[in-house]
Amino acid sequence: MTSVLVIDDEPQIIRALRINLRVRQYEVHTAGTAGEALELAARHRPDLVILDLGLPDLDGVEVIHGLRGWSDAPIIVLSGRADSADKVEALDAGADDYVTKPFGMDELLARMRAVTRRATADDDVPQVRLGDLIVDLAGKRVMRGATSEDQQHAGNADIRLTPTEWHLLEVLLRNPGKLLSQQQLLAEVWGPGYADATGNLRLYMAQLRRKLEPDPARPRWLLTEPGMGYRYQPGPDGS
């Protein structure tokens, strides 16, 4: 049974999440303050954390930092703060996803399933080679050089990806050779409310190609199938 820690100071949200998650066979622990949350997390070691940023005793970003000091459990921020700066700060601190209140329960459940799948899949495809690049999915790094050991002698050669770029790249790399429709990718990366946001998808695919492809105008790995979607196509040597 998946253990979920819900951290929120709004009793109605705690109650709604407790009821909906328990019906779906989640083990649920709840906390209304940061102090209580960190204590519960250390005691019960949750598999997933749902966190509000506006806590009475400590900002939720500080809770993320506290959890990330020892836990790699996925963290979904559930907050009334819609400003992009708040989202970036939470994601940079180590959150895996960000849902703005008010929210739909179906969307939250879908995002929970998505971050849980990504967390459990990290060991299945730990590294993928793209030419002279190594994509370390578990470590969330893109490194130059044949091995991680080579990277230690290559200076600060990591290629930086944004959280959304990482999410999109992970979905593609975990489905080698498989055509993924625009709707599949939008639902997986942005959520069910973004089915028509094809511009987002084109923009982020272009950014990934600029960072990872030797010739972004003629991609080798991150391919577009016109009118259908996108696919990651490994090379003949598996790269």
N, C-alpha and C positions, 0 to 999 in steps of 0.2 A: 504494500500500500504506500503510495506516494505521500510524503509528509510535507505540508504547506504551512508556513508561518505567515500570518496576515498581520501587518503592522499599520494601524490606523486609529486616529482618536475620534472618529465618528461612529457612535454605537450602531446606527442603522446600517452603515456599510459593513461593519464587522458582522452584524447579525445576518445580513443578506448573503455575504460570502460564506459564512459558516454553514448556513443551510444549503446553499447551492453546491458547495464543494463536498460536503458530507454525503449528500444524495448521490454524488458521482464517485463515491468510494475513496475520497481523499481523507487522509488524517489531518485535522486542522488544529493549529494552535494560534492563539490571538494575543496581541499586545497593543496597548493604547499609548505607550510611551517608548522612547528610544532605550531607556535603561532596562525596562522590562523586556523589550524585544531582544536586546543583546544577551541578556541572561537566559531567556528561553532558547535562543539560537545555540548558545554554548551547551545547554543541557540536552536539547532534543536533536540537534544537527539536522535541520530541515533539508529536504530535497529541492525545495523551491521557496522563494520569499516574494511576497507581494507587499510593497512598501509605499506608504504615503510620505510625501516630503514635508508636509506641514505638521510636525509633531510638537507637542507642548514643551518638551524639555531639551530637544536637540534637533537640528535640521537633519532631514532625511539623508542628505548627501554624506553627512558625517557617519550615519549608520552604515551606508554603503562602504565607506572607507574602513569602518570597524569590522564589518563582515569579511571584506576582501582580504583582510590581514591573515585570515586562516581558513576561509571557506570559498569554494568555487561553485556553490549552489547558484543556479540562475536566479536573478533578481529582476522582477517586473515592477517598475515604478507606476503607481496608480495615484495620480495627483490632479488637483484642480489648476495647477500652474500650466498654462498653455504657451508661455513664452519660449521661443526656440533656445534662448540662452540657458534656461532652466533644464531643458531636455539635454542639451549638449553637456552641461556640467554633470548631470546625473549619469549619462552614458560614459563620459570620460572617467568618472569615478569608479565605474565597473558594473553599472546596471546593464542588463541584457536587452531590455525593451522598456518602452514608455507609453502608457495609456492615459489619455486625458479624461478627467471626469467632466460631465457624466459619461458613463460608459455602458455598453451593452454586454450582458453576461456572455452571450455567444462569442463575441469578439474576444473577451478576456480569456475564455476557455480555449479558444483557438490559439491564442498567443501563448498560453501556458503549455499547450501540447507542443507548439513549435520550439520553444526554448528548451523544453525537456528532451525533445528529439535531438536537438543540436548538442545538448550536454552529454547525452548517452552515446552519441555517435562519434564524439571527438576521438576516441581510441580506435575506431574502425578504420579511418583514413587519416593517420597522423600527419603524413607529409605527402605533398604532390609536387612533382617537378614540372616547371614550365620553362624549358630551355635551360638557361643558366640561373634561373630563380628556383628557390625552394619555398613552397607555401607550407608553413607549419600551422596546421589547423588547430591543434591543441594549444600551442603557445601563442596563437594569433600574431604570427610574424611572417613577413615575406623577406627572405634573405637571399643575398647574392652568394654564389659559391656552391660547390658540390655537396657540402655537408655543413651541419651546424658548427663543427670544429673549424672548418675553413672560415666561417663567418666571424669567429672570435678574433681572427687575424686580419679582418677586412675593414676594421674601423666601423663608423656608424653608417653602414651601407643598407640598413633596413629600408624597405619601401613602406611608407606610412599609408594606411587605409583608414577611412572613416568607418564608424560602426555600421552604417548602412551598406557601404562598399563591401565590408567583411561579410555581412549577412548574405548579400547577393552572391558573392563569390563562393561562399560555403555551399549554398544550395546548388549551384552549378557543378562544383567539383565533386560533390557527393552523389551526383547523377551522371557519371561519365558516359558520353555518347547518347544520352537520352534527350530527346526534344522536349523542352519545357515551354508551355504556352505562356503568353504574356499574362493571362489571367492567373495561372498557377504561381508565377513568380511574384506578381503584385500581391496576391493573397498571402503568400508565405513571408515576404519581406516587409510589406507595408501594412498588411491586414485586410480583412474582408471589405472594409469601407473604401478601398482604393482601386476598385476594379477598372475604373476608367482613367486612371492616372498613368497612361502609357508614356507621357512625356517624362515622368520621373524615371521610368525604366530605361528609356533611351539615353537620358542624361547620365545615369550611373553606369550603364554599360560602356558608354564612351569614355567615362573617367577611368574605369578599370582597364580598358584597352590602352589608354595613354600611359598608364602606370606599369602594365604587365606585358604588353605585346611588343615585340621588336619593331613591327610596322603596324601601328594602330589602324591604318587605312586598309590593310590586308591582313586581318587577324588570322593567326594559326590555330588558336585554341578556343577563344570566346566568339562563337560563330552566330550570325543572324540567319534564321531561316525565314525569308520574306513571307509575310502574311501569316506565319505560323507561330514563331517564337524564337528561342535561343537554345544553344546547346554548348556544353564543354566537350570538345573533341580532342582526346589524347592523341599524341603523335604515335607513329608506328612502333617506337621504342617504349611506349607507355608514358612519355612525357607530353 
